[in-house]
């Protein structure tokens, strides 16, 4: 446990930040999963609309420091390729 006031404060701040980051990661995963389910059903229009909603969510995760830029780009690229293959 923390012995100093400043260390206790850092623990509180980290817990708060972790909760926010987990929520953001969860949100990204949800949007990606929606695209993947639309691809699995074979509905190209639904997949495209889900992809268009997922894109800003992934970019937001990059700007907030939750995801690395290349990770999000890779995910988007692979999803786009799968949609185009439908």
TACORMO-V831687 format. One line per field, one symbol per residue. ss: DSSP state (2 for helix, 1 for strand, 0 for the rest). phi: phi as a letter, one per 30 degrees, with the letter a starting at -180 (. if undefined). Layout:
ss->???
phi->???
//
This chain:
ss->00002222222222222222222222222222222222222002222222222222222222200000222222222222222220
phi->.dccdddddddddddddddddddddddddddddddddddddiddddddddddddedddddddddidcdeddddddddddddddddd
//
